[in-house]
Amino acid sequence: MRIARTALPLALASGLLTGCAGLVQSDWPPCAAVGGVVGAGLGAIESSSWAAGGLGLGALTGGLYCWVRGDADGDGVVNKEDKCPDTPKGTPVDATGCPQPLPPAAQPVSEAPAPVRVELDVKFDFDKNVVKDGSKADIKAVADFMRAYPKTVTTVEGHTDSVGPDGYNQRLSERRANAVREVLVNEYGVAAERVDAVGYGESRPVADNATKEGRAINRRVEAKVEASQ
């Protein structure tokens, strides 16, 4: 009987204090009051003279336990370990009960400006380096583009078909490239230092030199100019 009278108070006290552990600060007075009542009751089990002492001890124990193991701000971190006891309800906290820093706001990704470009493809008669009048409009379009984008430069590239010696075709391709460059500079006012010219002879065909049509396509001067908007 003595063992039962001792075990019952311990079990009831343990249950009370465990229940208090999750209480927020506003629930501490009821917790202490309940602790007092339970303490008085537990004291009375031992003897009627213990009831008053049990009341005070139970109230004190319940209140202290709630303060130490309770959760004053309801953030899930007990008071003893809570370094930020006044965290607003619902605020995400770390293991110390302090608000977690918000992740940095994502910076908008700026897209690279889309390049704009113009291309030139001037065709020549067999063994000629004279720019045809019909090609002038295309050359002027390149000049207009370069005026609109004053930091642009270009290289005009001359080519030939495969008819004739390699050395002769190399020089012919250079003359064709220079002929187009002169139109850009002298007729359409593009600064000379912005236009270079180079010849590749017959080394870079874009069509079959075995056919008349293919050779006509290969007799050309190409250029391209690219800028960022």
Stockholm file with secondary structure:
# STOCKHOLM 1.0

chainA/1-229         MRIARTALPLALASGLLTGCAGLVQSDWPPCAAVGGVVGAGLGAIESSSWAAGGLGLGALTGGLYCWVRGDADGDGVVNKEDKCPDTPKGTPVDATGCPQPLPPAAQPVSEAPAPVRVELDVKFDFDKNVVKDGSKADIKAVADFMRAYPKTVTTVEGHTDSVGPDGYNQRLSERRANAVREVLVNEYGVAAERVDAVGYGESRPVADNATKEGRAINRRVEAKVEASQ
#=GR chainA/1-229 SS CHHHHHHHHHHHHHHHHHHHTTCCGGGHHHHHHHHHHHHHHHHHHHCGGGHHHHHHHHHHHHHHHHHHHSCTTSSSSCGGGCSCTTCCTTCCBCTTSCBCCCCCCCCCCCCCCCEEEEEEEEECCTTCCCCCGGGHHHHHHHHHHHHHSTTCCEEEEECCCSCSCHHHHHHHHHHHHHHHHHIIIIITCCCGGGEEEEECTTSSCSSCTTSHHHHHHHSEEEEEEEEEC
#=GC SS_cons         CHHHHHHHHHHHHHHHHHHHTTCCGGGHHHHHHHHHHHHHHHHHHHCGGGHHHHHHHHHHHHHHHHHHHSCTTSSSSCGGGCSCTTCCTTCCBCTTSCBCCCCCCCCCCCCCCCEEEEEEEEECCTTCCCCCGGGHHHHHHHHHHHHHSTTCCEEEEECCCSCSCHHHHHHHHHHHHHHHHHIIIIITCCCGGGEEEEECTTSSCSSCTTSHHHHHHHSEEEEEEEEEC
//
